[in-house]
Amino acid sequence: MLLENIDKQGLTFIMNVLGKTSEAGISAYRGDLVLIQGALREGSTTDRKPPELLLKQTAILADSEKFIFVSGLFEELAHVQTFLEKYKSNLTPDTLTLFFVENIASNMQVVLDGITFKFVPYKDGMVWNETLDLLYIEKADLKGQSAEDKVVTVYEAAKGFSTKTETIPFEEALTKTIVVKKDAAVGPV
């Protein structure tokens, strides 16, 4: 399966879920997805430093060859190009995407390399919970489901999600980014 192969290649990070859904031939993943791997440690051919760039808090559904659904968090809109470079062979025009982006202020939709990308602004919180809120999924809707099947439920709800915006060229979307100011004090004091 595709997701298991990605895991074996060391392209998963901080994994929460990786397994088969109740739908035949479909697997689910939740965790971070490596966009740029860390350098190999000195003298090693397998041991790597931490990843340099991640698609954070992803939720992915895939069959044996392609991504069916991908969501997650980009710190910068420009990182979408790195995602495409790394995973383009796993995407199709039918792949459903829904990404939170830190450095945008409003919803956007772009088509890049034949794939429609839906972007929504991200403020804070867990991306999974923000996605559930965005798609009007109640916790009760997920009750009794396996962790993998919860991703299927999110995918089904995401099919009906619209950014309510016109599709714009990616180059234009890049001109609409904002500067993100992060608090210096993070975590418990």
C-alpha positions in Angstrom: 0.0 0.0 0.0 1.1 3.5 -0.8 1.0 4.9 2.8 2.9 2.0 4.2 5.6 2.5 1.5 5.8 6.2 2.4 6.3 5.2 6.0 9.0 2.8 5.1 10.8 5.5 3.2 10.9 7.6 6.4 8.5 10.2 5.1 6.1 10.1 8.0 6.8 11.9 11.3 5.0 11.9 14.6 2.5 9.4 13.4 -0.9 9.0 15.1 -2.7 6.6 12.7 -1.5 4.3 9.9 -3.8 1.5 8.9 -6.5 0.1 6.7 -10.0 1.5 6.7 -13.1 -0.7 6.6 -13.3 0.2 2.8 -11.4 -2.4 0.9 -8.0 -1.3 -0.5 -8.1 2.1 1.3 -5.7 3.1 4.0 -5.6 6.2 6.3 -2.7 8.1 7.8 -2.7 10.9 10.4 0.5 12.6 11.5 3.1 14.8 9.9 4.3 14.3 6.3 7.9 15.0 5.4 8.4 17.5 2.6 12.2 17.9 3.0 14.1 15.2 4.8 16.8 16.0 7.3 20.4 15.5 6.2 22.1 12.2 6.9 24.1 12.2 10.2 27.9 12.1 9.8 29.1 8.7 8.8 25.6 7.2 8.5 23.8 6.0 5.4 20.4 5.6 7.1 20.3 7.8 10.2 18.8 11.2 9.5 18.5 14.5 11.4 14.9 15.7 12.0 13.0 16.8 8.8 13.7 20.3 7.5 10.1 20.9 6.3 6.8 19.2 7.2 3.2 19.2 6.1 1.9 19.2 9.7 -1.0 17.4 11.2 -2.0 15.6 8.0 -4.9 13.3 7.4 -4.6 11.2 4.2 -6.7 8.5 2.5 -5.0 6.5 -0.2 -5.4 3.4 -2.3 -2.4 1.3 -3.4 -1.2 4.0 -5.9 -2.7 7.4 -5.3 -3.9 9.9 -2.6 -7.7 10.1 -2.5 -7.8 12.9 0.2 -5.1 15.0 1.7 -5.4 17.7 4.4 -3.0 19.3 6.8 -1.2 22.6 7.7 1.3 24.6 5.6 3.2 27.2 7.5 3.6 29.1 4.2 1.6 29.0 1.0 4.8 28.7 -1.0 5.4 25.2 0.6 2.7 23.8 -1.6 5.3 23.7 -4.5 7.6 21.6 -2.3 4.7 19.3 -1.5 3.9 18.9 -5.2 7.6 18.2 -6.1 7.7 15.5 -3.5 4.3 13.9 -3.9 3.0 14.8 -7.4 3.2 11.1 -8.6 0.7 10.3 -5.8 -1.8 12.9 -6.8 -4.5 13.0 -9.5 -7.0 15.6 -10.6 -9.5 13.6 -8.5 -7.5 14.0 -5.3 -9.5 16.0 -2.8 -7.4 18.5 -0.9 -8.2 20.8 2.0 -5.2 22.7 3.6 -4.9 25.1 6.4 -2.3 27.8 5.7 -0.8 30.1 8.3 0.1 33.0 6.1 -3.2 33.6 4.3 -6.0 35.8 5.6 -8.9 34.4 3.5 -10.1 31.2 1.8 -8.5 30.5 -1.6 -8.7 27.9 -4.3 -6.1 27.3 -7.0 -5.4 24.7 -9.6 -1.8 23.7 -9.8 -0.5 21.0 -12.1 -4.1 19.9 -12.7 -4.9 19.5 -9.0 -7.4 21.7 -7.2 -6.1 23.0 -3.9 -8.5 24.4 -1.3 -6.8 26.7 1.3 -8.3 28.1 4.5 -6.6 30.4 7.0 -5.2 28.9 10.1 -5.0 30.7 13.4 -4.3 28.2 16.1 -5.5 24.9 17.5 -5.3 21.3 16.4 -5.8 21.0 12.7 -7.9 17.8 13.1 -10.3 19.7 15.4 -10.4 22.7 13.2 -11.2 20.5 10.2 -14.1 18.9 12.1 -15.4 22.3 12.9 -15.0 23.6 9.4 -16.9 20.6 8.0 -19.6 20.6 10.7 -18.7 17.1 12.0 -19.7 16.5 15.5 -17.8 14.2 17.8 -20.9 12.1 18.0 -20.7 11.5 14.2 -17.3 9.8 14.8 -18.4 7.7 17.8 -17.7 4.0 17.5 -15.5 4.4 14.4 -11.9 3.2 14.1 -9.3 6.0 13.9 -8.8 5.1 10.2 -12.6 5.3 9.4 -12.8 8.7 11.1 -10.5 10.0 8.2 -13.1 8.5 5.7 -15.9 10.4 7.5 -13.9 13.6 7.2 -13.2 12.9 3.5 -16.9 12.3 2.8 -17.8 15.6 4.5 -14.9 17.5 2.7 -16.5 16.5 -0.7 -19.2 19.1 0.0 -16.8 21.8 1.2 -16.5 25.0 -0.9 -14.1 27.8 -0.3 -16.8 30.1 -1.8 -14.1 31.8 -3.9 -13.1 31.9 -7.5 -10.2 29.8 -8.6 -7.1 32.0 -9.0 -3.7 31.3 -10.4 -1.1 30.1 -7.8 1.1 33.1 -8.6 -1.7 35.4 -7.7 -2.4 33.5 -4.5 1.2 34.0 -3.5 0.7 37.8 -3.7 -2.1 37.6 -1.2 -0.1 36.2 1.7 0.3 37.9 5.0 3.1 38.2 7.6 2.5 35.9 10.5 3.5 37.2 13.9 4.0 34.5 16.5 4.1 35.1 20.2 7.5 34.7 21.8 6.0 33.0 24.9 4.7 29.6 23.9 3.7 26.9 26.3 3.4 26.8 30.1 5.2 29.5 32.1 
